[in-house]
């Protein structure tokens, strides 16, 4: 499926203005009885339906039937029966590496591929879905819409940032997608515990979700703050829900079956993070995956690609980063391109050393791939890219030639041929210079 990063691009631009858009006085308690809609509130349901159409038209829905059935099956088993005729439970997966999930007032629940990629088993998936279906059951979107006095401001901000998508999102849907009030989120947590206790799945999975999502691989504040990605709430929610599920009987985990289904999403998410310039996150996910499946060339290849994507970045201890450093890192990412950030780092000895070390790790990893499967062509392409960055012209050219020999119909063949032409010209220049020097 062709990836279209339209949603993530829009969200990144929105981050700075999000606080203004959702500055509303939220309701503290949900209502779990029928809630008839007032005139303007019917628009919330229309917007929810239109949003699904937008995602479909933009090819943002992940449509592998096995994954959709997995999410829908568990979600349907957990969702309380609707008490309103405007609620119809449906479950979708969005192609987005951000670890998020959200529920809309019409009963639509969306799970990001980035959330699925981080989960370990069906119990953790059930924990996320148990939380989301309670937002629908408690009419949280409708209640926050009623309490919002700044809908017009929010709509203006969102329309300007999102373009076509912005026209579909009012403040009611924005809070549905990116976090309700703390009170309503806590209520959804509390009720998720009850749902999980009554389900066949292990309730201890709920605090595990917050432990997983509290990890900050990049050392930045989230691109878009959601209730699933905001510190320090995640740590507090992990502690609170851990107390709530203490003593609950063990339940189903179904880790092996979940792994088999979700492996393609895990690898896709790693590639998405590499493409989006989140190499530390790609590295963390690839390391975990390759450690669990050490004899899989594809997973080792992804680890090598993540090392190569690190460029002049260094690894860090996230626990030692201050909030000021995280904010500074986020601002630098917002204000400078990937190339500008790399160029700045390469002006330092530390950055130059990090580049050499990271490329060395990438090379060693690609060599491990070829030791597992000598015909794994992508590893030769990776070796060529490493050698090219290190200025090893002949080595790079030989690796690219070997790549094309193994994969003559590769989709990037024109790109590699152009690189070979460039390397040939460099070799000729080097030979001419050497000949002049020896005279």
N, C-alpha and C positions, 0 to 999 in steps of 0.2 A: 504494500500500500504506500502510495506517495505521501510523504509527510509534508504538511502545510503548517508552518509555525505562526500562522496569523494570530491565533489566540494568545500565544505566549508573547509575541511582539507587542501586542496591544496591552497586555497586562504589565509588562515591564515599564511601558510608558506611563501607565496609570499609577504606579506605586507611590510616586511623590504626592499625588493629589488624592489618594484614597481616603485619608483621614477626613477631609472636608466632605467627601461624598457620603460617608456613613456616620456622620456626627448626628446621631439621633438618640432620643430618649427611649430606650427599649423597654418592652414589657418584661416583667420579672417572672411570670408564670405562664405556662402553656394552658390551653383549653382542650380537653380531650373529649368533648361533647360536640355535637353539630354546631358549626359556626356559619350561619347564613352570610353571604357576601353582600356588602353594600355596593352601590352603583359603581364607584371607581375601582373597587376591589376586583371586579370581574376582569379588569385589564391585567391583573397579575396572572390569571390563568391563561389568558390569551398570549401574554408575553412568554410564559413557560412553554407553550406549544410552539410559538414562533422561534424560540431559541433552539429547540430541537431541530426544527427545519433548517435553521442557519448552520448548525453543526453538521448536518447531513450534507447540505449543499457545498460546504467548504471542505468536505472529506476529513473532518476532524473526529468522526466516530470510528472507533476500532471495532471491526465487524466480524472478527473470527468467531464463528458460532459456538465453538467450545468454550471460549472465554465469556462470551455474553451469556450463555446458558449457565455457566458456573456462578456468575454474579447474580443473575436473575433468580436462579434456583434457591440460593441461600437467602437473598433479599426477600423473596416472596414468602419463604418459610418463617421469616422473623417479623414481617410487617403486620401490625395490628389491622384488622379489617377497617376499611374507610367508613366514616360516619357521614360523609358528604358526597353528593352526586358529582361534584367537580373534581374529586380525587380518584385517580386510577393509577395504581402502582405500576411503574415501568422502570426498568433498570438498563443503563447504558454504560459504555466504556469510552472515555475520551483519550485520544492520542496526545498525551501531554506528560512529560517526565516529572513535572512538579508533583510532590506527594500530597494530593488533595482529593477530597470527595465532597459532594454537596447534594442537597435535596431541594427540590422546588415545590411550591405550594400545590401544584396539580398532581403530585405524587411521583414525578420523575426523579430518579436518583442516578447520579453520575459518579463513576469511579475513574480516576485518572490512571493511565498505564503506569505512571511513576509511583503511585501508591501500591498498585499490585506488585510491581517489581521489588518493593521493599519488604513485602509480607512473606512470612515463612510457611504459612499453612492456612487451611480453610477456617480454623478457629479465629485467626487474626482477621481474615476477611469478614467473618461473621461479626466480629467486634465493631469494625468500621461501619458495616451496614446496620447493625443494631442501633448505633448512635444516629445515623442519618434518618432512618425510618421514623424515629421519634420526633424529629423536627417536623415531619409531615403530620404525624398523628396529633401533635400539640398545636398545630396551626401557627407555628412560630413565624413564618413569613407574613401571614396575614396580620398577626398581632404587631409585629414590628412596623409593618406598613402603616397601621393605624396610629402608632405612636410617633411616626416620623413627621416632623414639621418642615423638613428641608427637601422634600421630594423634588421640587423644581430645580433647586441648586444641584442636587445629585444628577438629575437627568441631563442638565446642561453640561456638567463636567464629563459625564460618561459619553455623551453623544460626541463631544469634541475629541475625546481620546480614542474611542472605539470605532468611530465612523459608522459603518452599517450596523455593527453589532450594538453600538451604544444606543441606537434608537430602540432597541428591544429591551433594554435593562433600566428599570426604575430602581429607586433605593430599596424597594421590597425585595427584588431579585438579587440585587448586589449583596445584601446581607445574607441571603440564602446561599450564594456561591462562595463567599469569602469570610463568613463568620458572623454568628449572632452575638448578642450580649453574653457576658460571662455567665449571667444567671441562667439564660436559656441553654447555653452549652453545658453547664453543669447539670441542668435538668435532663438533657438528652443523655449525658453520661450515666446519671442515676438510673434512668429507665432502661438504658442499654444493659446495665448489670442485671436488672430483673429479667430482661428478655433472654440474656445469655444463660442465666441460671435455669430458666425454663426450657432451654433448647438442648440439643445433644452436644453442643460445642463447649469447649472449656472456657469458663469465664475469666480465668487468669490471662487470657489473650488480650483483654482490654488494656490493662496497664502496660503490657508489652508494646502495644502500638505507640504509646507516648514515649517509651524508652527509645524505640527505633527512630522516631521522628525528631527527637531532641538532639540528635547528632548533627553537628554543623561542620560538614566536610570542607566547605569553602572559606570559612571564617568571615562570613558576611551576614548581614541581616537578610531575611528572606526576600526574594525578588518581589513577591506580592505576599504580604502577611495574610495568612489564613488561620483559622482556628486550629488547623492541623499542623501549623509550622511556626507558631509564635512562642518565643521564650519570654518570661520564665513559666508561663502557664503550663507548658507541657510537663515540666518536672513536677509541678504541684498536682496536676491531674493524674500523673502516674502514681504519686504517693497516695492520693485520695482514693482512686479506684482500686489500688492494691489492697488497701484496708477493707474496701467493700467486698472484694471477692475472696478475702482470706477465709479459708475453711470450706470454700465451695468444692463440691466433689469434682474429680477429674472428668473431662469429657473428650470428645473427638478432636483430633488435630488434623489427620489426613494429610500429613506433610508430603509424603511421597507422591500421591496423586496430584496434589497442588503443584509441586515442583515440575512434574511432567507437563502439565498444562501451561504453566506460566513461564517456562524457560525462554520461549521466543520473545516474550515481553521483556524479560530481564535483559537479554542481549540487545534488543531494540532500544531500550532505555539507556543503556550504556553508550550506544552509538549516538543517541540524541544528545546526551550530555557532552560527549566529545565535540559534536558539531556546534552545540550552543556555547562552547567554551566554559564548561564547568568540569575541568579535567580532574580535580581532586575528588569530586563526587563520582565521576566515571571510574577513577582509580579504586576507590573504596568498594564500589559495587563489583568491579571486575576482579579485584583481589579475592573477595568473598566467594564469588562464583567459581573462579579457577582453583581455589583451595579445596572447594567441595568436589569438584570434578577435574582433577589434575591431568587426566588423560584425554581431555577433549581439546583438540587443536583450535577449534573456533573460539573457545573461551580464553585460551592462552593468547590467541591472536588479539582479542579485545584488550587483554591486559597490556600487551605490547603497544597497541594503539594508544591506550591511556597514558602509558609512560611517555610516548612520543608527544602527545598533546600537552604534557606538563610543561614542555619548553623550559624557560628559565625559572619556573616557579619552584619553590622549596616546599617540602612538607612541614607541618606545624602541629603543635599540641593544642587542640581546640580549647582545652580547659584553661590554658594560660592566656587566652585572648581576652582583652577587656572589651566592654561594650563600645568604647570609643574606637578601638582598633577595628571592630567589626563594621561600625558605621563608616569609618574612613575607607575600608576596603570596598564597601558597597558604593560609596560615592565615586571612588576611582573607577569602578566598573561602569557606573552610569555615565561618567563624563568622558571616558577614553575608550577607544577601540581596542580590540585584542592586540592588533599590531603595535599600537602606541604603548600599551602596557608592557608588552614584551620588549620593545626597544628601550624603554626606561630601565627595565631590570637588567638588560644586557650591558648597560653602561657601568654596572657594578661587577666587582670580582665575584661576589656571591652569586649573582645571576648567571655569569659565565660558567662558573663551576657547577651550578645546578643544571644548566643545559647539558653540559658534557656528561654529568652523572645520569640524568634522565635518559639521554640518548643511549648511554651504555646499558642501562637497564632494558630499554626497548630492544636493543640489538640482541642481548642475551636471551630475552623472552622469545623473539622471533626464531632464534637458533634452536630453542627448546621445541618450538612448534615443528620445525623441519626434522628434528630428531624423532618426533612422534609420527610425522607424516611427511616424507621427503617430497611429495607431490603437492603439498599445500601451497598453492601459488601466492596467496596473499602475503605469506611470510616473506617471500622474495621481494615483493613490492615494498613491504615495510623496511626490509634491510636496505633497499635502494634509497628510500626517503631518509633513513638515518645517515647513511654514508654521504648523501648529497648535502645534508645540513652540516656535516662535519668537514666538508670540503674534500672528501675522498672521491674524486671524479671518476677514476677508473673502476673503483669498487662499486660505486653507484650505478654506473652504466652496465656493468656485468650483471648486477642484481636485477635491473630492469629488463635486460635481455632474457634472463632466465625466467622472469615472471611472464613475459609474453610468450615464451616457448611453452610454458606449462598451461597458460590460459590465453590461447590465440584469439578467442572471441570475447575477451573481457570488455565490459562496457566502458571502461576508462582507457581503452587502447589508444585513442587519439591523444589523450593527455600524456600518457607514458611515452608515446612516440615523439611528442613535442619536447618532453624532458630529455629524451635521448639526443635529439638534434641539438639542444642547448648544451648538453654535456660534451657532444662531439666538437662543437665550436670552442668550448673551453679547453678541451684537450689540444686542439690545433694551436690555440693561442699559447698554451703552456709549452708545447713543443717548439714553436717558433721562438719563444723567449729563451728556452734552454739552448737552442742552436745558436742564437746570437751571443749567449753568454760564453759558449765554448770556443768561439772564434778568437 
